[in-house]
Amino acid sequence: MSDGDRIQGIPRRWSSLYRKMSEGYVSDLSLADSVTMSLKKDIQGYGNPAIYLLKEATIHLDSVLNDLSSSVSWIAESNFVSDLGKEYNYRYPEHKYGIEMVLRACNAYLHKFRNGQSVIGSLDLMMAEQYVREIYNKNFVGKVDTTPDADRYIVREKIDDIQKLVENGIVSLATQIVEKEDVEKLKVRRQAPKEHITHESLLLEVQDAVA
């Protein structure tokens, strides 16, 4: 498989990561950093309107959860989030993919709340983490599960192996989303130590930069 190939069914940016996982010569920490870098680029590509929607929906849901004087109609809350998403899609049609990911995150938490799960910690951070996870699952993990490429089983096993490390990157990006509210200010805080530069590692850095 040549370095310029795109894996069938997987976005080009994530195809580079797929190759790293399938070829097996990159450390788990470096792979997790590559996941975080790809997520950062996707989040930036989706733009700030998705972040604004995430914040507005979170503020509303937080007020609902904290209002102990009334019972909650989760059907009504689901409709509220859906209508809010339609409003944002009308105002920001060029950012529809990011808006879709936010709606997925909101619906995931609405499902949890309907089933009695309480909020432990900061709801805005929890929702931001879910937003980043939805992007990861939609743009990479789910694509790996459906690609016809022969190496998908190797890659799926590696995804499972590095999940805890990937979670560190997800939490880092989510924290920055909440604190900075500007996708252009996101930074990748690398977990892997700086390694001796080889031709292969330099090529991988170039691929990450242009993906």
N, C-alpha and C positions, 0 to 999 in steps of 0.2 A: 504494500500500500504506500504510494508516494506521498511526500509531505504536503503536496498541494491538493490532494484529494479531499473532497467533502464526503463524509459518511452519509449514505442514503438515509433520508428522513431526519437528519440531525443538522441544526443550523451550523454554518461554517465556523463561527466562533467556538462553538462547543465541540466541533469535529476535531479541532486541535487537541483539546483535553481528552477526547475519546482515544486518540492515537497514543497519547502519553500513557493512559491507563492500560491499553491493550499491549503495548510494547514492554512495559514492566521495568524500565531502567530509571524511573523517576521516583524519588522518595515520597512517602505518604504526606509528609509536611508540605513538600513542594506541590504535590497534586492538590492538596487542600487550598493552598495559596492561589493556585490557578483557578480553582472553582470560585473563590472569592473575587478574583480579578474579573472573571467572566460575568459574575453576578453584578459587580459594580458597573460594568459597561452596559449590561442590560437595563439596570435601574436608571442609569443616566440617559440611555436611549428612550426610555419610557417617559422621562421628563418630570418636572415638578407638579403638573396637574394631578398626577396619581398620588403624590405626597399630600397635596391639599385635600383631595377626596378622603384619603386615609385618615387625616387629622380630623376632618369634619365628622366623618362617620364614627370615629372613636369617641369624640367628645359627646356626641349624641348617645351612643350606647352606654358610656360611662354614667351619664346623667340618669338614664333609665335604670341601670343597675343600682344606683345609689338612692333612688326614690323608693323608700320602703313603705310609703303610704298607699301605694297602688299596686294592683296586680298587673303583670306584664302580658300583653298580647304579642307573642313572638311572630305571629302571622303579620300583624300590623308593622312590627319592627322590620321584618323581612321586606315588606312592601316599601317601607320608608327607604331602606338602603337601596333597593332596586330603583326607585324613583330618583334618588340622589345620583345613582350611576347614570341614568338616562340624561339627567340634567348636565352632568359633566361631559358625557359623550356629545351632547349638542353643542356645548361651549368649546370643547377641545377635541374635535373629531380626529385630529392627527395623533392623539395620544390614547386611542381606544385600547391598545394592547395593555398598557399600564393600568388603565381603568379596569379592564377585565380582571387583572391579577388582584387588584384591591377588592373588587367585589367577591372574588373567590375567597380571599382572606376573611372578609366580613361574614360571608355565609358559613365558613368553617366555624367561626366563633359563635354565630347565632345558633348553629346546631349544638354546640357544646352547652350554651346557656339553656337551650330548651330541655336538655337532658340533665339539668341540675348542676352543672359544673360551675363552681364559684371562681372568682378572680383572686389569684394570689400574686400580689405584686402590682406592677404598673401595667394597666391595660394598653396604654399607648405603645409601650415597648413590646408587649405580647403581640399586638396587632401588626406592628412593623416587622417583627420576626416572622409572623405568618405570611406577610406579603412577600418577603424575600424567599421563604420556603416555596411558596406557590410558583414563583419564577423559576426556581431551581427544578422543581418537579415537572413543570410544564415544558421548559426549554431543554432539559437534559435527561433527567431520570426517566420520565415517561417516554421520551424518544428512544432511549436505549432499550427499553422493554419491547419496543415495537419494530426496531430496525431489523432488516433481514441480514445485516452484516454478521459474518461468522464469529467475530470476536465479542459479540454482545454479552455472552455469559461470563467471560473473563472480566469485562468492564463492569458488569453488574456486581460481581463479587468484590471488585475493588471499591465500588461506590459504598457498599456495606462496610468494608474495612475502614474507610476513612470518615465515616459519618460523624463521629464525635469531633474530629478535627474540623470538618465542614461546619458543624454547628457553631464552633468558635467564631468562624468568619461571618456566619449569618448574624450572630448576636452583635458582632462589631459593626456591621453595616446597619443593622436595625437601630442600634444606639445612636449612630451618626445621623440617621434619617430623622429620629425624634429630636435630637439636639440641634442639628444644623438646618433642617427643613429646606435644604438646597442640594440637589443631586450632584451638582458640579463640585461640591466641597467634599464629597466622599473620598476616603483614602483606604487603601488596602494595608493593613497592619500585618506584615508577613510573619508567619510562625516558623518558617524554615530558616536555619542559619545560612549565612552566605557561603556558597560552595566554591570550590576550585573551578575556575572557568575552563570548560572544554568546548570543543567545536559543537558537540551535541547540545550542551546546556545553553550556549550562545544562540544556537538556532531556535531552541524552544523559547527563549526570551524574545527573539524577533517575532516569532509566530504569535505570542501573546500580545505583543505591542500592536500588531497590524490587524488582529482578528476583530 
